[in-house]
């Protein structure tokens, strides 16, 4: 009250009447409070924030550069001015104008609440940015958890804001919402299922950013870009982007190629159909020719009556093992599959140490280029369904 008396004496000294000075005192005091709040805000932003920024700059760690970023600290400093006004405003309107006092205090509370929510939101984003820069974040993406926390923060903030506007305790409002929990569950159903699914995907190490996954049912075949609360973004190899709800990946099956990338090699499993009419025992002429091939000599020394298909298998197995990109620690074989009407499938099964897509496809193509070219050297033919030109040639031969 001493402040009001000094202000009133000052106004009377400037020539105002005592009655007029009494009416002007609250507003002049309020103007002084606004000036004090403005000065405090300016000092906080231009002095304290710069001191904190300079101190953070010279620390050895890097996480504080993000958590105490200028954007985060500016949002925190916005609470200073309304807090000062809220605390000092009763000095100006203590005895009268209680309605105006109530209104200004409510405005200050709302402003402080929104400023604090913005600060908390920025702080959560900064914390997630720090976490994203760690190696652990690749195995445990927490963007879904961040979005959940943001939803919770703004939801609680909205409840508190409503409580301020209607002059009710936020705790009372939150207790009253218990009766409408079923409605809230229905509204936030996707967010809740997304959160649970995200925790399961992360906790069981089923998915992380950078994984190559296939979900044929939803047209996804590419690299995971983002694991969020309600969506998992996948960039396909044709650069299209597919978004999949996280609960789909939990309730349904999908293929993750991470295990292949982390293993010792990538599997090659392809077959070629051999015309069974060309399979036979090796003739002396064939054996003389095959003995000149270093890759099949060990096989010929072990088998009494070799067949041309057996020699081909031995040649291909030795040839595949001789490739510098073939893994020596994983299975490698050439085997026959069940004969069909399309011939005898000869399958090549091995692992290559090259895992990248394009070089991997080049290795397969080069191998089967060689296979197609070498089959006739063993007196064999590749089975191929007759084409129109083959039927015409057969008809002309009959004529």
C-alpha positions as CSV (number, residue, x, y, z in Angstrom):
1,X,0.0,0.0,0.0
2,X,3.0,2.3,0.5
3,X,3.6,2.2,-3.3
4,X,0.0,3.4,-4.0
5,X,0.4,6.2,-1.5
6,X,3.7,7.4,-3.1
7,X,2.1,7.3,-6.6
8,X,-0.9,9.3,-5.4
9,X,1.3,11.9,-3.8
10,X,3.2,12.1,-7.1
11,X,0.1,12.7,-9.1
12,X,-1.1,15.4,-6.6
13,X,2.3,17.0,-6.9
14,X,1.8,17.2,-10.7
15,X,-1.4,19.2,-10.3
16,X,-4.1,16.5,-10.2
17,X,-6.9,16.8,-7.8
18,X,-7.0,14.4,-4.9
19,X,-10.1,12.6,-6.3
20,X,-8.7,12.4,-9.8
21,X,-5.4,11.1,-8.4
22,X,-7.2,8.4,-6.5
23,X,-8.8,7.2,-9.7
24,X,-5.5,7.3,-11.7
25,X,-3.4,5.6,-9.1
26,X,-4.3,1.9,-10.0
27,X,-3.7,2.5,-13.8
28,X,-0.4,4.3,-13.3
29,X,0.7,1.6,-11.0
30,X,-0.4,-1.0,-13.6
31,X,1.7,0.9,-16.2
32,X,4.7,0.7,-13.9
33,X,4.2,-3.0,-13.5
34,X,4.1,-3.4,-17.2
35,X,7.4,-1.5,-17.6
36,X,9.0,-3.7,-14.9
37,X,7.8,-6.8,-16.6
38,X,9.1,-5.6,-20.0
39,X,12.5,-4.7,-18.5
40,X,12.7,-8.1,-16.8
41,X,11.8,-9.9,-20.0
42,X,14.5,-7.9,-21.9
43,X,17.2,-8.6,-19.3
44,X,16.3,-12.3,-19.4
45,X,16.4,-12.6,-23.2
46,X,19.4,-10.3,-24.0
47,X,21.6,-11.0,-21.0
48,X,20.8,-14.2,-19.2
49,X,20.1,-16.2,-22.4
50,X,23.4,-15.0,-24.0
51,X,25.3,-15.9,-20.8
52,X,23.8,-19.4,-20.8
53,X,24.5,-19.8,-24.6
54,X,28.1,-18.8,-24.1
55,X,28.5,-21.1,-21.2
56,X,27.0,-24.1,-23.1
57,X,29.2,-23.4,-26.1
58,X,32.4,-24.0,-24.2
59,X,31.3,-27.2,-22.5
60,X,32.8,-30.5,-23.9
61,X,29.5,-32.3,-24.2
62,X,27.2,-31.7,-27.2
63,X,23.8,-32.7,-25.8
64,X,23.5,-29.4,-23.9
65,X,23.9,-27.4,-27.2
66,X,20.5,-28.9,-28.2
67,X,18.7,-28.9,-24.9
68,X,19.7,-25.3,-24.2
69,X,19.2,-24.2,-27.8
70,X,18.1,-20.6,-28.4
71,X,14.6,-21.7,-29.4
72,X,14.1,-23.7,-26.2
73,X,15.4,-21.0,-23.9
74,X,13.4,-18.2,-25.6
75,X,10.2,-20.2,-25.0
76,X,11.2,-20.6,-21.3
77,X,11.8,-16.9,-21.0
78,X,8.3,-16.0,-22.2
79,X,7.0,-17.1,-18.8
80,X,8.9,-14.3,-17.0
81,X,6.8,-11.2,-18.0
82,X,3.3,-12.7,-17.3
83,X,4.6,-14.2,-14.0
84,X,5.8,-10.7,-12.8
85,X,2.5,-9.1,-13.8
86,X,0.5,-11.9,-12.1
87,X,2.4,-11.4,-8.8
88,X,2.4,-7.6,-8.8
89,X,-1.0,-6.9,-10.2
90,X,-2.7,-7.1,-6.8
91,X,-0.7,-4.1,-5.7
92,X,-2.4,-1.9,-8.4
93,X,-6.0,-3.2,-7.9
94,X,-6.0,-4.4,-4.3
95,X,-8.8,-2.2,-2.9
96,X,-11.1,-1.7,-5.9
97,X,-11.6,-2.8,-9.5
98,X,-11.6,-6.5,-8.4
99,X,-13.2,-7.5,-11.7
100,X,-10.3,-6.1,-13.7
101,X,-7.8,-7.7,-11.3
102,X,-9.5,-11.1,-11.8
103,X,-9.5,-10.7,-15.6
104,X,-5.8,-9.7,-15.8
105,X,-4.7,-12.5,-13.6
106,X,-6.7,-15.0,-15.7
107,X,-5.1,-13.7,-18.9
108,X,-1.6,-14.0,-17.2
109,X,-2.3,-17.5,-16.1
110,X,-3.5,-18.5,-19.6
111,X,-0.4,-16.9,-21.2
112,X,1.9,-18.6,-18.8
113,X,0.3,-21.9,-19.4
114,X,0.6,-21.7,-23.1
115,X,4.2,-20.4,-22.9
116,X,5.1,-23.3,-20.5
117,X,3.4,-25.9,-22.9
118,X,5.4,-24.5,-25.8
119,X,8.6,-24.7,-23.8
120,X,7.9,-28.3,-22.7
121,X,7.1,-29.2,-26.3
122,X,10.3,-27.7,-27.6
123,X,12.3,-29.4,-24.7
124,X,10.8,-32.8,-25.6
125,X,11.8,-32.3,-29.3
126,X,15.3,-31.2,-28.3
127,X,15.6,-34.3,-26.1
128,X,14.5,-36.5,-29.0
129,X,17.0,-34.8,-31.2
130,X,19.8,-35.6,-28.8
131,X,18.6,-39.2,-28.6
132,X,18.4,-39.5,-32.4
133,X,22.1,-38.6,-32.6
134,X,23.1,-41.7,-30.6
135,X,23.7,-45.2,-32.0
136,X,21.1,-46.7,-29.7
137,X,18.4,-44.7,-31.5
138,X,18.8,-46.8,-34.6
139,X,17.8,-49.9,-32.6
140,X,15.2,-48.2,-30.5
141,X,13.3,-45.4,-32.4
142,X,11.3,-43.4,-29.9
143,X,9.5,-41.0,-32.1
144,X,6.2,-42.6,-31.3
145,X,6.9,-42.2,-27.6
146,X,7.7,-38.5,-28.2
147,X,4.4,-37.9,-30.0
148,X,2.6,-39.7,-27.2
149,X,4.2,-37.4,-24.6
150,X,3.3,-34.4,-26.7
151,X,-0.4,-35.5,-26.9
152,X,-0.4,-36.1,-23.1
153,X,1.2,-32.7,-22.4
154,X,-1.3,-30.8,-24.6
155,X,-4.2,-32.8,-23.3
156,X,-3.4,-32.0,-19.7
157,X,-2.7,-28.4,-20.7
158,X,-6.1,-28.2,-22.3
159,X,-7.8,-29.5,-19.1
160,X,-5.9,-26.9,-17.0
161,X,-6.8,-24.1,-19.5
162,X,-10.5,-25.0,-19.2
163,X,-10.2,-25.1,-15.5
164,X,-8.8,-21.5,-15.5
165,X,-11.5,-20.3,-17.8
166,X,-14.4,-21.7,-15.8
167,X,-12.6,-21.2,-12.4
168,X,-12.6,-24.9,-11.5
169,X,-9.9,-27.1,-10.2
170,X,-8.2,-29.1,-13.0
171,X,-8.0,-32.1,-10.6
172,X,-11.8,-32.0,-10.3
173,X,-12.1,-31.9,-14.1
174,X,-9.7,-34.8,-14.6
175,X,-11.6,-36.8,-12.0
176,X,-14.8,-36.1,-13.9
177,X,-13.3,-37.4,-17.1
178,X,-13.0,-40.8,-15.6
179,X,-16.7,-41.4,-16.4
180,X,-16.1,-40.6,-20.0
181,X,-12.9,-42.8,-20.3
182,X,-14.6,-45.0,-22.8
183,X,-15.3,-42.1,-25.1
184,X,-11.7,-40.9,-24.8
185,X,-10.5,-44.4,-25.6
186,X,-12.6,-44.4,-28.7
187,X,-11.2,-41.0,-29.8
188,X,-7.6,-41.8,-29.1
189,X,-7.9,-45.5,-30.3
190,X,-5.4,-45.1,-33.1
191,X,-2.9,-43.3,-31.0
192,X,-3.2,-45.8,-28.2
193,X,-2.8,-48.8,-30.5
194,X,0.0,-47.0,-32.3
195,X,1.8,-46.4,-29.0
196,X,1.4,-50.1,-27.9
197,X,2.5,-51.3,-31.3
198,X,5.5,-49.0,-31.3
199,X,6.6,-50.2,-27.9
200,X,6.3,-53.8,-29.1
201,X,8.2,-53.2,-32.3
202,X,11.0,-51.3,-30.4
203,X,11.1,-53.6,-27.4
204,X,11.3,-56.8,-29.4
205,X,13.8,-55.2,-31.9
206,X,11.5,-56.0,-34.8
207,X,12.0,-52.8,-36.7
208,X,14.2,-49.8,-36.8
209,X,15.0,-46.9,-39.1
210,X,17.1,-48.1,-42.1
211,X,15.8,-51.6,-42.2
212,X,14.8,-53.1,-45.5
213,X,11.4,-54.7,-45.1
214,X,8.8,-56.3,-47.4
215,X,5.0,-56.1,-46.7
216,X,3.6,-57.3,-50.0
217,X,0.0,-57.0,-48.8
218,X,0.5,-53.2,-48.5
219,X,2.8,-52.7,-51.4
220,X,5.9,-52.0,-49.2
221,X,9.3,-53.1,-50.3
222,X,12.1,-50.8,-49.3
223,X,13.8,-48.9,-46.5
224,X,12.1,-47.7,-43.3
225,X,12.4,-43.9,-43.1
226,X,10.4,-43.2,-40.0
227,X,8.7,-45.0,-37.1
228,X,6.1,-42.6,-35.7
229,X,3.1,-42.9,-33.4
230,X,0.5,-43.7,-36.1
231,X,2.6,-44.5,-39.2
232,X,5.7,-46.3,-40.4
233,X,7.0,-44.7,-43.5
234,X,8.7,-47.0,-46.1
235,X,10.6,-45.7,-49.1
236,X,10.2,-48.3,-51.9
237,X,13.0,-49.0,-54.4
238,X,11.0,-47.0,-57.0
239,X,11.2,-44.0,-54.6
240,X,7.5,-44.2,-53.8
241,X,6.6,-43.8,-50.1
242,X,4.2,-46.2,-48.4
243,X,2.7,-45.5,-44.9
244,X,1.7,-48.4,-42.8
245,X,0.0,-48.4,-39.3
246,X,2.4,-49.8,-36.7
247,X,-0.3,-52.3,-35.4
248,X,-0.3,-53.9,-38.9
249,X,3.3,-54.9,-38.5
250,X,2.5,-56.4,-35.1
251,X,-0.7,-58.2,-36.0
252,X,0.4,-59.3,-39.5
253,X,3.6,-60.8,-40.8
254,X,6.4,-58.9,-42.7
255,X,9.8,-59.7,-43.9
256,X,12.8,-57.8,-42.5
257,X,16.1,-58.2,-44.4
258,X,18.3,-56.8,-41.5
259,X,19.3,-60.4,-40.5
260,X,20.7,-60.9,-44.0
261,X,22.7,-57.7,-43.8
262,X,24.1,-58.5,-40.4
263,X,25.0,-62.1,-41.4
264,X,28.0,-63.4,-43.2
265,X,26.4,-63.5,-46.6
266,X,23.4,-63.2,-48.9
267,X,21.8,-66.3,-50.3
268,X,21.7,-67.1,-54.0
269,X,19.1,-69.8,-54.8
270,X,18.3,-70.2,-58.5
271,X,17.8,-73.2,-60.8
272,X,18.0,-74.0,-64.4
273,X,16.0,-76.8,-66.2
274,X,18.0,-79.4,-68.0
275,X,16.5,-81.4,-70.9
276,X,16.4,-84.9,-69.5
277,X,16.7,-86.4,-73.0
278,X,20.3,-85.2,-73.1
279,X,21.4,-86.9,-69.8
280,X,23.7,-89.9,-70.4
281,X,26.8,-91.8,-69.2
282,X,30.0,-90.2,-70.2
283,X,31.6,-91.7,-73.4
284,X,35.4,-92.1,-73.7
285,X,35.5,-89.0,-75.8
286,X,33.6,-87.0,-73.1
287,X,36.0,-88.4,-70.4
288,X,39.0,-87.4,-72.4
289,X,37.6,-83.9,-72.8
290,X,36.5,-83.6,-69.1
291,X,40.0,-84.7,-67.8
292,X,41.4,-81.5,-69.3
293,X,39.1,-79.5,-66.9
294,X,40.9,-79.0,-63.6
295,X,37.7,-78.3,-61.7
296,X,36.2,-81.7,-62.3
297,X,39.3,-84.0,-62.0
298,X,38.6,-84.8,-58.3
299,X,35.1,-85.9,-59.1
300,X,36.2,-88.1,-62.0
301,X,38.7,-89.8,-59.8
302,X,36.0,-90.8,-57.3
303,X,33.2,-91.9,-59.6
304,X,33.5,-95.1,-61.7
305,X,30.8,-94.4,-64.2
306,X,30.2,-90.7,-64.3
307,X,27.3,-89.1,-66.1
308,X,27.4,-85.8,-67.9
309,X,24.9,-84.2,-65.5
310,X,27.0,-85.4,-62.5
311,X,30.2,-83.9,-64.1
312,X,28.3,-80.6,-64.7
313,X,27.2,-80.6,-61.0
314,X,30.8,-81.1,-59.9
315,X,32.0,-78.4,-62.2
316,X,29.5,-75.9,-61.1
317,X,30.1,-76.6,-57.4
318,X,33.9,-76.1,-57.8
319,X,33.3,-73.1,-60.0
320,X,31.0,-71.4,-57.4
321,X,33.5,-72.1,-54.6
322,X,36.3,-70.6,-56.6
323,X,34.5,-67.2,-56.9
324,X,36.1,-64.6,-54.6
325,X,32.7,-63.4,-53.4
326,X,31.4,-66.8,-52.2
327,X,31.2,-67.2,-48.5
328,X,33.3,-70.1,-47.2
329,X,31.5,-70.2,-43.8
330,X,28.0,-70.8,-45.1
331,X,26.4,-73.7,-47.1
332,X,27.3,-74.1,-50.8
333,X,25.9,-76.8,-53.0
334,X,24.6,-77.7,-56.4
335,X,21.6,-80.1,-56.3
336,X,18.9,-81.7,-58.4
337,X,15.3,-81.0,-57.6
338,X,12.2,-83.1,-58.4
339,X,12.0,-83.6,-62.2
340,X,9.0,-81.9,-63.8
341,X,7.4,-81.7,-67.2
342,X,9.7,-78.8,-67.8
343,X,12.9,-80.9,-67.3
344,X,15.3,-81.6,-64.5
345,X,15.8,-78.5,-62.3
346,X,19.5,-78.0,-61.4
347,X,19.7,-75.6,-58.4
348,X,22.7,-73.6,-57.3
349,X,22.6,-72.7,-53.6
350,X,25.3,-70.6,-52.0
351,X,25.9,-67.4,-50.1
352,X,27.8,-64.4,-51.4
353,X,29.6,-61.9,-49.2
354,X,28.2,-59.1,-51.4
355,X,24.9,-57.9,-49.9
356,X,24.1,-54.7,-51.8
357,X,21.3,-55.1,-54.3
358,X,22.9,-54.1,-57.6
359,X,26.3,-55.9,-57.1
360,X,24.4,-58.9,-55.8
361,X,22.2,-59.1,-58.9
362,X,25.4,-58.7,-61.1
363,X,26.9,-61.7,-59.4
364,X,23.8,-63.8,-60.1
365,X,23.6,-62.7,-63.7
366,X,27.3,-63.4,-64.4
367,X,27.0,-66.8,-62.9
368,X,24.0,-67.8,-65.0
369,X,25.6,-66.3,-68.1
370,X,28.5,-68.7,-67.5
371,X,26.1,-71.6,-66.7
372,X,24.1,-71.1,-69.9
373,X,27.2,-71.0,-72.0
374,X,28.9,-74.0,-70.4
375,X,26.0,-76.5,-70.4
376,X,26.5,-77.5,-74.1
377,X,30.1,-78.4,-73.3
378,X,28.8,-81.3,-71.2
379,X,26.6,-82.6,-74.0
380,X,23.5,-81.2,-72.3
381,X,20.7,-78.9,-73.3
382,X,18.7,-76.4,-71.4
383,X,15.0,-77.1,-71.5
384,X,12.9,-74.4,-73.2
385,X,9.2,-74.6,-74.1
386,X,8.8,-74.6,-77.9
387,X,8.3,-71.2,-79.5
388,X,6.4,-70.5,-82.7
389,X,9.6,-70.6,-84.8
390,X,10.4,-74.0,-83.3
391,X,7.0,-75.4,-84.4
392,X,7.4,-73.9,-87.9
393,X,10.9,-75.5,-88.2
394,X,9.5,-78.9,-87.1
395,X,6.7,-78.6,-89.6
396,X,9.1,-77.8,-92.4
397,X,11.4,-80.7,-91.5
398,X,8.4,-83.1,-91.8
399,X,7.5,-81.7,-95.2
